[in-house]
Amino acid sequence: MSLDEAFQEHHPELVRLAGLLTGSREEANDIVAEVFARLVRAGRPFDVDHPLAYLRRAVVNEATSGRRKAARRRDISDRFEPPVVTTASEDGRVDEQERILAVLRGLPVRQRTAIVLRFYHDLTEAQTADAMGVAVGTVKSSVARGLASLRATLDAQEGSRR
């Protein structure tokens, strides 16, 4: 698969991944663009056995790199606010989804990354570990801690609504 083919086939999924990791559509597009730009600048043929896995790993690395972490820490309080109630479907799914995504964005980077890869991208623990560059046990503990934190925060929000 050529780099052009990989871009055409995987770009939307990679932007979605980066968006879930960062909470920002603009930053997500920047991250994916930077990943592909680096591959182009390298000037080597894009000859990898598993292009999507390779690109996922590159996106996760770029999204969690030190320079981006520092910028996110500075403005997380500006971006992370409970979602404004918008028009919801009859069963309230839109509001609930927005609320979960807002809480997800407040998790530590490793926990958020593990949850996004496992449940939003439906990767196995091994695939998630590979994409994050960590051990499977780290994925398991990050997911467990992240889900516990999500539950606690959502329960607390639900309790304050009553």
Backbone as CSV, one residue per row, in Angstrom:
resi,resn,N_x,N_y,N_z,CA_x,CA_y,CA_z,C_x,C_y,C_z
1,MET,0.852,-1.177,0.000,0.000,0.000,0.000,0.895,1.236,0.000
2,SER,0.605,2.155,-0.896,1.388,3.390,-0.960,0.920,4.353,0.131
3,LEU,1.706,5.377,0.362,1.342,6.379,1.360,0.067,7.108,0.940
4,ASP,-0.083,7.385,-0.341,-1.313,8.026,-0.835,-2.530,7.152,-0.570
5,GLU,-2.396,5.855,-0.825,-3.502,4.933,-0.577,-3.823,4.851,0.918
6,ALA,-2.784,4.828,1.735,-2.987,4.783,3.182,-3.704,6.045,3.658
7,PHE,-3.311,7.178,3.097,-3.968,8.439,3.458,-5.448,8.402,3.085
8,GLN,-5.731,8.013,1.854,-7.114,7.970,1.393,-7.969,7.015,2.220
9,GLU,-7.412,5.869,2.552,-8.177,4.843,3.246,-8.334,5.104,4.746
10,HIS,-7.310,5.640,5.384,-7.301,5.698,6.843,-7.416,7.097,7.450
11,HIS,-7.347,8.131,6.650,-7.366,9.493,7.186,-8.555,9.771,8.109
12,PRO,-9.797,9.483,7.694,-10.924,9.802,8.589,-10.842,9.099,9.946
13,GLU,-10.459,7.832,9.949,-10.346,7.093,11.208,-9.238,7.665,12.091
14,LEU,-8.136,8.072,11.478,-7.024,8.631,12.242,-7.384,9.993,12.841
15,VAL,-8.122,10.799,12.094,-8.570,12.090,12.625,-9.533,11.872,13.783
16,ARG,-10.402,10.890,13.649,-11.335,10.584,14.748,-10.567,10.152,15.991
17,LEU,-9.582,9.295,15.814,-8.750,8.851,16.930,-8.076,10.050,17.600
18,ALA,-7.434,10.880,16.815,-6.739,12.043,17.370,-7.717,12.999,18.043
19,GLY,-8.897,13.142,17.466,-9.908,14.011,18.066,-10.376,13.502,19.413
20,LEU,-10.555,12.205,19.531,-10.953,11.635,20.817,-9.835,11.756,21.842
21,LEU,-8.600,11.711,21.388,-7.467,11.830,22.310,-7.245,13.265,22.772
22,THR,-7.517,14.219,21.890,-7.200,15.615,22.218,-8.409,16.457,22.581
23,GLY,-9.578,16.084,22.094,-10.761,16.890,22.352,-10.892,18.083,21.430
24,SER,-10.088,18.131,20.403,-10.100,19.281,19.500,-10.001,18.813,18.057
25,ARG,-10.970,19.226,17.245,-10.951,18.858,15.825,-9.737,19.471,15.123
26,GLU,-9.423,20.703,15.447,-8.291,21.371,14.807,-6.975,20.681,15.158
27,GLU,-6.800,20.363,16.444,-5.581,19.688,16.860,-5.505,18.291,16.252
28,ALA,-6.634,17.615,16.150,-6.666,16.288,15.540,-6.192,16.350,14.094
29,ASN,-6.711,17.306,13.339,-6.274,17.464,11.944,-4.789,17.793,11.867
30,ASP,-4.307,18.634,12.788,-2.879,18.975,12.815,-2.018,17.749,13.097
31,ILE,-2.450,16.936,14.041,-1.686,15.735,14.406,-1.579,14.782,13.225
32,VAL,-2.699,14.503,12.586,-2.688,13.567,11.454,-1.883,14.150,10.290
33,ALA,-2.030,15.437,10.057,-1.251,16.082,8.995,0.250,15.985,9.294
34,GLU,0.617,16.185,10.551,2.032,16.097,10.924,2.562,14.677,10.736
35,VAL,1.774,13.688,11.087,2.202,12.294,10.898,2.474,12.022,9.423
36,PHE,1.540,12.404,8.566,1.742,12.159,7.136,2.864,13.027,6.574
37,ALA,2.995,14.245,7.059,4.076,15.124,6.586,5.441,14.523,6.932
38,ARG,5.572,13.972,8.129,6.839,13.345,8.506,7.162,12.157,7.608
39,LEU,6.137,11.394,7.272,6.360,10.249,6.383,6.793,10.712,4.991
40,VAL,6.202,11.787,4.500,6.577,12.329,3.194,8.005,12.874,3.246
41,ARG,8.315,13.638,4.327,9.656,14.223,4.457,10.731,13.146,4.566
42,ALA,10.384,11.989,5.129,11.366,10.914,5.267,11.847,10.442,3.900
43,GLY,11.005,10.582,2.877,11.398,10.251,1.520,11.589,8.770,1.242
44,ARG,11.153,7.931,2.168,11.275,6.487,1.964,9.936,5.934,1.497
45,PRO,9.966,4.815,0.802,8.699,4.176,0.426,7.946,3.756,1.684
46,PHE,6.654,3.881,1.639,5.806,3.478,2.764,5.550,1.996,2.618
47,ASP,6.441,1.207,3.184,6.385,-0.242,3.023,6.317,-0.881,4.402
48,VAL,5.101,-0.939,4.956,4.905,-1.556,6.265,3.884,-2.683,6.126
49,ASP,4.010,-3.672,6.999,3.109,-4.831,6.916,1.675,-4.488,7.305
50,HIS,1.506,-3.638,8.313,0.178,-3.293,8.817,0.042,-1.765,8.864
51,PRO,-0.324,-1.159,7.733,-0.345,0.303,7.652,-1.214,0.981,8.715
52,LEU,-2.414,0.468,8.960,-3.293,1.116,9.931,-2.700,1.060,11.335
53,ALA,-2.155,-0.074,11.715,-1.532,-0.196,13.045,-0.349,0.769,13.164
54,TYR,0.452,0.853,12.121,1.593,1.759,12.112,1.137,3.217,12.252
55,LEU,0.125,3.585,11.483,-0.367,4.962,11.513,-1.043,5.283,12.845
56,ARG,-1.784,4.331,13.420,-2.384,4.543,14.745,-1.308,4.850,15.771
57,ARG,-0.257,4.056,15.751,0.844,4.254,16.702,1.461,5.630,16.515
58,ALA,1.657,6.036,15.283,2.233,7.352,15.009,1.313,8.459,15.515
59,VAL,0.012,8.316,15.325,-0.949,9.322,15.795,-0.957,9.383,17.321
60,VAL,-0.975,8.232,17.967,-0.944,8.213,19.437,0.339,8.867,19.940
61,ASN,1.465,8.526,19.337,2.737,9.134,19.748,2.718,10.646,19.576
62,GLU,2.222,11.088,18.456,2.173,12.529,18.194,1.213,13.235,19.152
63,ALA,0.079,12.611,19.410,-0.916,13.235,20.296,-0.427,13.307,21.726
64,THR,0.416,12.387,22.119,0.879,12.365,23.504,2.304,12.862,23.670
65,SER,2.851,13.445,22.632,4.225,13.935,22.714,4.326,15.070,23.731
66,GLY,5.496,15.272,24.231,5.732,16.257,25.289,5.281,17.657,24.948
67,ARG,5.533,18.106,23.746,5.167,19.492,23.416,3.657,19.683,23.378
68,ARG,2.931,18.665,22.986,1.479,18.779,22.972,0.899,18.630,24.377
69,LYS,1.520,17.782,25.201,1.042,17.615,26.571,1.093,18.943,27.318
70,ALA,2.186,19.662,27.169,2.332,20.931,27.877,1.260,21.928,27.434
71,ALA,1.005,21.986,26.151,-0.016,22.915,25.645,-1.400,22.510,26.135
72,ARG,-1.671,21.204,26.169,-2.986,20.750,26.640,-3.174,21.032,28.120
73,ARG,-2.107,20.850,28.916,-2.233,21.104,30.348,-2.597,22.556,30.606
74,ARG,-2.037,23.465,29.822,-2.304,24.893,30.026,-3.750,25.257,29.733
75,ASP,-4.330,24.625,28.710,-5.676,25.058,28.333,-6.770,24.037,28.609
76,ILE,-6.454,22.981,29.360,-7.478,21.959,29.600,-8.652,22.533,30.375
77,SER,-8.389,23.410,31.311,-9.495,23.965,32.093,-10.398,24.830,31.225
78,ASP,-9.846,25.441,30.190,-10.667,26.237,29.273,-11.544,25.352,28.407
79,ARG,-11.001,24.203,27.986,-11.748,23.312,27.093,-12.657,22.351,27.833
80,PHE,-12.275,21.976,29.045,-13.028,20.940,29.744,-14.067,21.564,30.650
81,GLU,-15.218,21.695,30.117,-16.355,22.172,30.878,-17.503,21.227,30.585
82,PRO,-18.429,21.081,31.532,-19.572,20.221,31.242,-20.249,20.698,29.960
83,PRO,-20.690,19.777,29.131,-21.282,20.186,27.858,-22.576,20.965,28.066
84,VAL,-22.764,21.921,27.183,-23.996,22.689,27.194,-25.099,21.792,26.662
85,VAL,-26.234,21.818,27.309,-27.340,20.976,26.872,-27.787,21.438,25.491
86,THR,-27.796,20.492,24.569,-28.212,20.800,23.207,-29.479,20.012,22.916
87,THR,-29.958,20.177,21.717,-31.146,19.428,21.326,-30.825,17.946,21.361
88,ALA,-31.612,17.209,22.082,-31.364,15.775,22.232,-32.450,14.987,21.525
89,SER,-32.113,13.758,21.255,-33.121,12.870,20.704,-34.125,12.553,21.806
90,GLU,-35.193,11.875,21.445,-36.234,11.579,22.413,-35.711,10.828,23.630
91,ASP,-34.742,9.954,23.433,-34.246,9.169,24.563,-33.046,9.815,25.250
92,GLY,-32.633,11.016,24.837,-31.555,11.741,25.515,-30.156,11.260,25.183
93,ARG,-29.983,10.450,24.128,-28.674,9.887,23.811,-27.636,10.940,23.457
94,VAL,-28.005,12.000,22.787,-27.039,13.018,22.388,-26.419,13.663,23.620
95,ASP,-27.253,14.054,24.577,-26.747,14.664,25.801,-25.819,13.716,26.543
96,GLU,-26.199,12.467,26.641,-25.399,11.487,27.366,-24.048,11.278,26.674
97,GLN,-24.054,11.192,25.364,-22.808,11.000,24.624,-21.887,12.206,24.810
98,GLU,-22.414,13.406,24.744,-21.605,14.610,24.951,-21.026,14.638,26.354
99,ARG,-21.828,14.240,27.328,-21.384,14.229,28.715,-20.243,13.227,28.905
100,ILE,-20.365,12.051,28.318,-19.323,11.030,28.434,-18.040,11.504,27.757
101,LEU,-18.151,12.097,26.574,-16.954,12.581,25.879,-16.272,13.695,26.660
102,ALA,-17.037,14.563,27.282,-16.452,15.635,28.086,-15.685,15.051,29.270
103,VAL,-16.258,14.074,29.934,-15.581,13.439,31.068,-14.360,12.665,30.578
104,LEU,-14.469,11.997,29.450,-13.359,11.247,28.870,-12.169,12.167,28.613
105,ARG,-12.427,13.348,28.110,-11.343,14.293,27.822,-10.640,14.769,29.081
106,GLY,-11.271,14.626,30.225,-10.663,15.029,31.481,-9.768,13.970,32.098
107,LEU,-9.753,12.765,31.530,-8.902,11.698,32.061,-7.439,11.955,31.724
108,PRO,-6.524,11.378,32.509,-5.104,11.442,32.136,-4.898,10.840,30.747
109,VAL,-3.889,11.308,30.057,-3.653,10.934,28.663,-3.593,9.422,28.466
110,ARG,-2.859,8.707,29.314,-2.708,7.263,29.114,-4.051,6.550,29.263
111,GLN,-4.835,6.926,30.273,-6.134,6.297,30.476,-7.069,6.600,29.314
112,ARG,-7.098,7.855,28.890,-7.965,8.258,27.779,-7.563,7.510,26.514
113,THR,-6.270,7.431,26.243,-5.784,6.747,25.048,-6.180,5.278,25.061
114,ALA,-5.985,4.616,26.194,-6.324,3.197,26.295,-7.823,2.973,26.080
115,ILE,-8.660,3.798,26.678,-10.109,3.643,26.525,-10.547,3.917,25.091
116,VAL,-10.007,4.960,24.492,-10.379,5.294,23.109,-9.997,4.162,22.163
117,LEU,-8.788,3.651,22.294,-8.365,2.575,21.397,-9.154,1.291,21.637
118,ARG,-9.398,0.957,22.907,-10.106,-0.296,23.218,-11.574,-0.247,22.826
119,PHE,-12.261,0.837,23.168,-13.715,0.847,23.034,-14.242,1.678,21.870
120,TYR,-13.569,2.748,21.498,-14.038,3.536,20.361,-13.480,2.990,19.053
121,HIS,-12.293,2.366,19.120,-11.699,1.787,17.912,-11.710,0.267,17.946
122,ASP,-12.255,-0.302,18.998,-12.488,-1.740,19.114,-11.227,-2.572,18.883
123,LEU,-10.102,-2.122,19.448,-8.866,-2.884,19.351,-8.780,-3.868,20.513
124,THR,-8.049,-4.932,20.321,-7.784,-5.873,21.413,-6.800,-5.220,22.381
125,GLU,-6.616,-5.860,23.533,-5.639,-5.335,24.496,-4.234,-5.331,23.883
126,ALA,-3.908,-6.386,23.154,-2.588,-6.479,22.525,-2.404,-5.391,21.459
127,GLN,-3.418,-5.166,20.644,-3.334,-4.117,19.620,-3.232,-2.738,20.267
128,THR,-3.975,-2.542,21.342,-3.921,-1.271,22.057,-2.529,-1.064,22.642
129,ALA,-1.975,-2.095,23.250,-0.632,-2.007,23.819,0.383,-1.661,22.735
130,ASP,0.241,-2.301,21.583,1.146,-2.014,20.470,1.016,-0.567,20.000
131,ALA,-0.213,-0.093,19.871,-0.433,1.282,19.414,0.098,2.309,20.414
132,MET,0.027,1.965,21.706,0.497,2.888,22.739,1.976,2.717,23.062
133,GLY,2.557,1.601,22.634,3.959,1.337,22.948,4.168,0.963,24.407
134,VAL,3.195,0.261,24.993,3.274,-0.149,26.392,2.953,-1.631,26.499
135,ALA,3.090,-2.176,27.703,2.766,-3.582,27.945,1.256,-3.772,28.038
136,VAL,0.800,-4.989,27.783,-0.623,-5.309,27.867,-1.146,-5.024,29.279
137,GLY,-0.351,-5.335,30.294,-0.761,-5.064,31.672,-1.013,-3.586,31.924
138,THR,-0.230,-2.732,31.282,-0.431,-1.286,31.410,-1.751,-0.882,30.790
139,VAL,-2.088,-1.493,29.663,-3.376,-1.217,29.025,-4.506,-1.630,29.958
140,LYS,-4.403,-2.843,30.522,-5.450,-3.336,31.419,-5.650,-2.403,32.606
141,SER,-4.551,-1.999,33.246,-4.688,-1.134,34.423,-5.161,0.259,34.037
142,SER,-4.708,0.762,32.899,-5.144,2.094,32.451,-6.636,2.095,32.137
143,VAL,-7.103,1.048,31.475,-8.531,0.946,31.158,-9.340,0.828,32.446
144,ALA,-8.901,-0.025,33.359,-9.638,-0.211,34.614,-9.714,1.096,35.407
145,ARG,-8.591,1.779,35.537,-8.584,3.047,36.282,-9.408,4.114,35.560
146,GLY,-9.276,4.167,34.258,-10.026,5.157,33.483,-11.524,4.935,33.572
147,LEU,-11.955,3.679,33.455,-13.387,3.385,33.548,-13.913,3.677,34.954
148,ALA,-13.124,3.368,35.973,-13.542,3.672,37.347,-13.698,5.171,37.539
149,SER,-12.771,5.927,36.995,-12.851,7.387,37.090,-14.045,7.935,36.315
150,LEU,-14.273,7.384,35.123,-15.438,7.799,34.335,-16.738,7.535,35.102
151,ARG,-16.850,6.331,35.657,-18.052,5.980,36.421,-18.250,6.923,37.595
152,ALA,-17.183,7.160,38.347,-17.281,8.016,39.531,-17.700,9.429,39.150
153,THR,-17.105,9.973,38.109,-17.434,11.337,37.686,-18.852,11.421,37.157
154,LEU,-19.242,10.454,36.334,-20.607,10.458,35.794,-21.635,10.259,36.897
155,ASP,-21.332,9.385,37.863,-22.246,9.191,39.006,-22.371,10.472,39.819
156,ALA,-21.253,11.156,40.046,-21.277,12.406,40.800,-22.083,13.468,40.056
157,GLN,-21.923,13.544,38.737,-22.702,14.496,37.945,-24.189,14.163,38.015
158,GLU,-24.501,12.892,37.938,-25.896,12.452,38.001,-26.489,12.806,39.364
159,GLY,-25.717,12.602,40.414,-26.185,12.928,41.756,-26.423,14.411,41.953
160,SER,-25.597,15.238,41.334,-25.772,16.694,41.477,-26.924,17.218,40.635
161,ARG,-27.374,16.450,39.672,-28.525,16.874,38.833,-29.841,16.704,39.558
162,ARG,-29.840,15.803,40.518,-31.107,15.482,41.205,-31.465,16.539,42.186
